[in-house]
């Protein structure tokens, strides 16, 4: 679940950045020219170009979600062990 949340969040961010950029394509040809290039368009283009999180989250998400899952598993086992000890005492 943690991995899906990470990847889903990155995909949502990537898609919304691209949609924001496409709002500046007034003639719908996929290219930006003339009056389509504004400071806001340049900012949106920079956001799309410099966004590496959506590409790298596939790999870093595995590592991060794996570490979180192991911590949750160990915490659960410790809690279970303590609960068993209290029940038998």
C-alpha positions as CSV (number, residue, x, y, z in Angstrom):
1,X,0.0,0.0,0.0
2,X,2.8,2.4,0.9
3,X,4.4,1.8,-2.5
4,X,1.1,2.4,-4.4
5,X,0.6,5.6,-2.5
6,X,4.0,6.9,-3.3
7,X,3.8,6.0,-7.0
8,X,0.2,7.2,-7.3
9,X,1.2,10.6,-5.7
10,X,4.1,11.0,-8.1
11,X,1.9,10.1,-11.1
12,X,-0.8,12.6,-10.0
13,X,1.9,15.3,-9.7
14,X,3.3,14.5,-13.1
15,X,0.0,14.5,-14.8
16,X,-1.2,17.7,-13.2
17,X,2.1,19.5,-14.1
18,X,1.7,18.4,-17.8
19,X,-2.0,19.5,-17.8
20,X,-1.0,22.9,-16.4
21,X,1.6,23.2,-19.2
22,X,-0.9,22.2,-21.9
23,X,-3.1,25.1,-20.9
24,X,-0.6,27.4,-22.6
25,X,-0.8,25.6,-25.9
26,X,-3.4,27.8,-27.4
27,X,-3.5,26.4,-30.9
28,X,-3.3,22.7,-29.7
29,X,-0.3,21.8,-31.9
30,X,1.9,20.6,-29.1
31,X,4.5,23.3,-29.7
32,X,4.9,26.6,-27.9
33,X,5.6,29.6,-30.1
34,X,4.9,33.3,-30.4
35,X,2.2,34.5,-27.9
36,X,2.1,31.2,-26.2
37,X,5.4,31.7,-24.5
38,X,5.0,33.7,-21.3
39,X,6.7,33.8,-18.0
40,X,3.9,31.5,-16.6
41,X,4.5,29.1,-19.4
42,X,8.2,29.1,-18.8
43,X,7.6,28.3,-15.1
44,X,5.2,25.5,-16.0
45,X,7.8,24.1,-18.5
46,X,10.5,24.2,-15.9
47,X,8.2,22.3,-13.5
48,X,7.7,19.6,-16.1
49,X,11.3,19.4,-17.2
50,X,12.9,19.4,-13.8
51,X,10.5,16.9,-12.2
52,X,12.5,13.7,-11.7
53,X,10.4,12.4,-8.8
54,X,7.9,10.8,-11.1
55,X,10.6,8.9,-12.9
56,X,12.7,7.9,-9.8
57,X,9.8,7.1,-7.4
58,X,9.6,3.6,-9.0
59,X,13.0,2.8,-7.5
60,X,13.2,5.0,-4.4
61,X,9.6,4.0,-3.6
62,X,10.6,0.4,-3.3
63,X,13.4,1.2,-0.9
64,X,11.4,3.6,1.2
65,X,8.2,1.5,1.4
66,X,10.3,-1.6,2.1
67,X,12.0,0.1,5.0
68,X,8.7,1.4,6.4
69,X,7.1,-2.1,6.0
70,X,9.9,-3.8,7.8
71,X,9.6,-1.3,10.7
72,X,5.9,-1.9,10.9
73,X,6.4,-5.6,10.8
74,X,9.0,-5.5,13.6
75,X,6.9,-3.2,15.7
76,X,4.0,-5.6,15.3
77,X,6.0,-8.6,16.3
78,X,7.4,-6.8,19.4
79,X,3.8,-5.7,20.4
80,X,2.6,-9.3,19.9
81,X,5.5,-10.7,22.0
82,X,4.8,-8.2,24.8
83,X,1.1,-9.0,24.7
84,X,1.8,-12.8,24.9
85,X,4.1,-12.2,27.9
86,X,1.5,-10.1,29.8
87,X,-1.2,-12.7,29.1
88,X,0.9,-15.6,30.4
89,X,2.1,-13.8,33.6
